[in-house]
Amino acid sequence: MTSVTKSILEQMYPNDRVIITAQLTLANGAFLQPTGFPDIGSCIYTDADGKKRCLVESEQSMANRLEAVCIRAPGYWIDELKQLPVVEVRDTNDALLATNVTEPHRIASSYVLQGKLNGSDVKDLLTTKLGLERGGSNWPLDKRDVLEKLVFALDPAALLHGFQFVQWDFVGLRQTRLLSARLECVLAEEDPEVHYGMVKFDAIEPENTKEKKANKGQSIAAKSRIVPTRDGIQATFDIDLLGLKNLALGDQEKKFLLALTLWKIGAFLSNKPAFDARSRQTSPSLRLRADCYLSCGVSVKWCAPPAEGNDVKISDLLDALSNRSVDFDKLAGEQGFELQKDDKDTRRFLRVTYARGASPQPTVPVPVPEALQEGQPHPMES
């Protein structure tokens, strides 16, 4: 009797947690520019073994990059993912303002919630659908499944990267990340930091060059780079399968989310085109910024802790989504929404109309970094 090898998805699915690690190298040069933060600069630390490490890309930024490989201009799913629904936000002149895949909190964006769908307020529709009470200050304990089914039907990838509805007083309308990722590197033992300067001079109005924080292209700034050890750059992807399998979805939908997760990881590591909604640019996914263009081999490792790792080809991660489909038209209909279809590219979408300046965006309180000292160069660089 011939044995049948299980697909990588079927091997991973029974576990509660899966970690995928990939070794990356510099595409050129000997140093790289890591992510930086206005208040602290680069994040350099010493691990438990005494090695100096640096955060190359943060968890938040990696979430954006894993989304970027899924998007094509001006804000729609790429062809491989066109079965997924899109929520368009247009103004009263039909100009495209945003889509759920370009907004930080996806379907939970205030531009979606404060818009109108077929003449009805989206927030009012969701208030009723989610069972919110007392003007949104109370949410019954037995309505969590309604939220998960609703979000999966209209914006499934939001369940992977997390979201938070801030338009109601109740704070539990959120989802933590099921896919977390980061990039780190081990630094060379001696003199791992590279420092050099940069001067921009204003030839049209040279007197402005003397002004501190002038705004016409002139400045003196310090540039900081780091030297990683050979094969010392690692990408880590942590998949919370226990959380995924506890979603109020059927097995087909849960496996679809895992397949989408694996596809995202494979697409990022194979240097697929990535769309940045802020700049409207499309760039290689492994070109993170200036002096930070990385490359990856054909295989990565995966493990279900505490088990040891196994090799898997990146192409197998991409293939996980093959022949896995979900009837989003049916699921949206069960939630009371009808997806429209574009005859040109067969995408499915809801169209929300947002009146510019209708009301201010609600905000979630966040800590504010200390202001830079006068004359201190900003460490961030594109």
Buried (B, 14 or more C-beta within 10 A) or exposed (E): EEEEEEBBBEBBBEBEBBBBBBBBBBBEEEBBBBBBEEEEBBBBEEEEEEEBBBBBBBBBBBBBBBBBBBBBEEBBBBEBBBBBBBBBBBBEEEEBBBBBBBBBBBBBBBBBBBBBBEEEEBBEBBBEBBEBEEEBEEBEEEBBEBBBBBBBBBBBBBBBBBBBBBBBEBEEBBBEBBBBBBBBBBBBEEEBBBEEEEEEEBEEEEEBBEEEEBEEEBBEBEBBBBBBBEEBBBBBBBBBBEBBBEBEBEEEBBBBBBBBBBBBBBBBBBBBBBBBBEEEEBBBBBEBBEBBBBBBEEBBBBBBEEEEBEEBBBEBBBBBBEEBEBEBBEBBEEBEBEBEEEEEEEBBBBBBBBEEEEEEEEEEEEEEEEEEEEEEBEBEBE
